[in-house]
Amino acid sequence: AAWGISESVLIAAVITVIEVAGLLIIIGVASPELIQLQAVAADFSALAEFGVWQGIFIGGFLAFYAFIGFEDMVNVAEEVQHPRRNLPRAILIALALSSVLYFLVALAAVTSVSGTQLATSDAPLAFLYQQITGKEPVLITLISMLAVINGALIQIIMASRVCYGMGKKHWLPAVFAQVHATTRTPVFATGVVALLVLIMALWLPLETLAKATSYFLLVVFSLINLSLWRLKKRQPHPAGIIRVPTWVPVSGFFASTLFAAIQLIQDLIT
């Protein structure tokens, strides 16, 4: 992340291709069960129970952090060629492809292994691969480790650019806005962010981190949608921007706020 944006993007792109290959391996070994879909059809009757829906909601809240990253592209807009054209395309394409992969992997999991077995596993994808193939999941484990590294790299780049921007606006000390003469990266901001990531990774359990991240992001998304709603009221509108209907930020605000509020109430009750 401190070396340079071009080098970071290259490394992230290579690891992302490896990650996608790992997910395709999981989908491939589970393809016979995916074609039949018998297990899913048999389990639909259980969804009538309130406890099942409650579990799905809690699981969805924890999994929300898996969709972070699409908005991170905006934080490096100044380093993108033709950002007005390429950024919207990149966000929509990445969101669509990731959603399809997530759906197929989840479908492969519930059609191949029982939910009880998955719930007791600390490494569900590795367990899934082992159960289906009967082989040790060495390759899937290595790919999972690369995925963690890649996620950390992207988040460090994103957060350091946020700190850099805040430093330029004097919302943080000016040292955060300093750019290295050779690498052209905010080295100090990158170091601080990397240290914070390391501390949280070593100190907090994974579930706690996922839940805190989801809460934080939902609050941020609520505020962003409110900001967009207010910006849309301003006249004249800037030239060359994507114009979205007012219901988009309004519905985004209520959905994000409601999701966070329901989970907060759930946590307070339990």
Long-range contacts (C-beta under 8 A, 24 or more apart in sequence): 1-153, 1-156, 1-157, 1-160, 1-185, 1-190, 1-194, 2-180, 2-183, 2-185, 2-187, 2-190, 2-191, 3-183, 3-185, 4-183, 4-184, 4-185, 5-76, 5-79, 5-157, 5-184, 5-185, 8-153, 8-157, 11-153, 12-150, 12-153, 12-154, 15-146, 15-147, 15-149, 15-150, 15-153, 16-150, 18-143, 18-146, 19-143, 19-146, 19-147, 19-150, 20-101, 21-143, 22-125, 22-139, 22-140, 22-143, 22-144, 22-147, 23-101, 23-104, 23-105, 25-129, 25-139, 25-140, 26-105, 26-108, 26-125, 26-128, 26-129, 26-140, 27-101, 27-104, 27-105, 27-108, 29-129, 29-132, 29-133, 30-108, 30-109, 30-111, 30-112, 30-128, 30-132, 31-108, 33-108, 33-111, 33-112, 34-104, 34-107, 34-108, 34-111, 36-111, 37-107, 37-111, 38-111, 39-110, 39-111, 39-112, 40-107, 40-110, 40-111, 43-110, 43-115, 54-266, 57-262, 57-263, 57-266, 58-263, 58-266, 61-211, 61-214, 61-259, 61-263, 62-207, 62-210, 62-211, 62-214, 63-210, 64-214, 64-217, 64-218, 64-259, 65-210, 65-213, 65-214, 65-217, 66-102, 67-95, 67-98, 68-213, 68-217, 69-151, 69-154, 69-155, 69-158, 70-94, 70-95, 70-98, 72-154, 72-155, 72-157, 72-158, 75-158, 75-161, 75-162, 75-165, 76-157, 76-158, 76-161, 84-240, 84-241, 88-242, 152-197, 152-201, 155-193, 155-197, 156-190, 156-193, 156-194, 156-197, 157-190, 159-189, 159-193, 160-185, 160-186, 160-189, 160-190, 160-192, 160-193, 161-186, 161-189, 163-189, 163-192, 163-193, 164-189, 211-263, 214-260, 214-263, 215-260, 215-263, 215-264, 218-256, 218-257, 218-259, 218-260, 219-256, 219-260, 221-252, 221-256, 222-252, 222-253, 222-256, 222-257, 222-260, 224-252, 225-249, 225-250, 225-252, 225-253, 225-256, 226-253, 228-252, 229-253
